[in-house]
Amino acid sequence: MEDLGSAVAATGADVQGRTSIGAKKLRILMVGMHLTKTRGGITTLTAGILNSGLSNEYEINYIASQAEDYGRLRKLILAIGALIQFIVSALISRPGLVYVHMGSNASLYRESVFGLIGKLLKKRVLIHFHAGDLDNYYPHQSSFGRRFIAYSLGMSDRVIAVSLESADQLRKLRPDLKISVIQNAIDTGEFRKRESGNAENSNIVRLLFVGAIGKLKGERDLIAAIESLKNDLPELKVSILGYGAENLRELCEERGVANQIEHLGAVSLSQRIAFYERSDIFVLPTYAEAMPMSVIEAMAAGLPVITTRVGGIPELIDDEKEGLLFEPGDVAALAQKILILANDKNARLAMGKRARQRVDEQMSFSKYIERLRNEITTVCELEK
C-alpha cells in the first residue's frame, strides 16, 4: 500500500493547502488511519475518498491518528499529536463538519475521543463505522468501556455503517442512533484486465488470500484445508497476501504444504492487482467482517469467492451464484468448497462473471461518493 498511500498523502497535503483559499467551501476535519503506515480496507477506502472529487468540493484537513507500523511509543506520540492538531484545527479553521473513520478495538476508544471533542466544540460529527467484530469485541469490555463507546457513538449526528448487519449491531448497542448504510466500494477500473482466469496450465489452480494475519481472517483454517487436499489437488497453488503472512512459513512447512505456497507476505496495491489477475479462486475463511474490501476487489476482478457467512458478506455474495459460503471454522467445508471449484472451471468462470456484474451494479465508486456527499449534506443541514 506504500505507493497508494504516498500518492494520497500528497493529495491530502494539497487539500489541506487549499483550506485558506476557498472560503465558501465546506471545511471538513477528517480523522483516520495513517495513509502510508497502515494497511487494510479502511485505509484503501479513505485514500479513495481523499482522491475523489470530494477533495475539490470541500476543504478537507486530514489528520492521521493511528499507524500500524509504529511501536507503542510512536503510536502514543502520534495519537497525542493528532489530538492536539485536531483541537487547534477545530478552533482556528472552524470546520463545518468533523468526519471520523472508526475501526474496532483500540480505534473505538481513540476515535470516540475525537468525536466527543468535536461535539464539545459544537461541531457536526459524522462517524464512519468500519468495524466488523463489534458483537465479539463489545461484550468483553468493562462496564465503563461499554458505556463510553455507546455514549460517544450516541453523541454523533449520524453514523455510516458499511453493511446492514453492521447497522443492526449498532442499533442493538444504541437504538437511538441515526444510521445510514453505505456499502464499501472501489474504483473497478484497475481490476478489469482479467478475462478468463489462469491459462498458463489447465492442471494448475491458483488460490488467492488477502488479509492481515492474526486478525480473525482464518488463514490457519486455509492452510489446514490445503493440507487435507494434498492428494486430491496436488497441482493447487496458493498465494497468501497480507501484513505478517511471512510468519506463516514455519506452519506451512509443518503442514507439508510449503511447496504449494507461491507467495507469503504483504505487497503493494499494484502487485496485489497482478495477483488477482493470475488467480482462479479467491478464498477468505474469515471469522468477523463488516464489508471486506478484499472480497469486493476479488469480485471486481472476476474471481469466484469462497468465504464465510459473517457480517455483511451475505449482502455481497449469494451462495452458489457469485461464490460459495460456509460457516467460519469449518475446515472440512472449506476444503470441500475449494475442491468443487478447483475441479469445475466452467463454474468458476460463471461465478466470477456474476461477481463482476454485481460489483458493477451495486458497488460503483462514483455512486459511493454520491451517497457520501448526500450524507455530508444531510448532516451539515442540521445546523440550519
Secondary structure, DSSP 4 states (H G I P E B T S, - for coil): -HHHHHHHHHHHHHHHHGGGT-TTSPEEEEEEE-TTT--SHHHHHHHHHHTSTHHHHSEEEEEEEE-TTS-HHHHHHHHHHHHHHHHHHHHHT--SEEEEEE-STHHHHHHHHHHHHHHHTT-EEEEEE--S-HHHHGGGS-HHHHHHHHHHHHHSSEEEESSHHHHHHHHHH-TT--EEE----B-GGGG---SS---S-TT--EEEEES-TTSS--HHHHHHHHHHTTTT-TT-EEEEESTTGGGGHHHHHHTT-GGGEEEEE---HHHHHHHHHH-SEEEE--S--SS-HHHHHHHHTT--EEEES-TTHHHH--BTTTEEEE-TT-HHHHHHHHHHHHT-HHHHHHHHHHHHHHHHHH-BHHHHHHHHHHHHHHHHHTT-
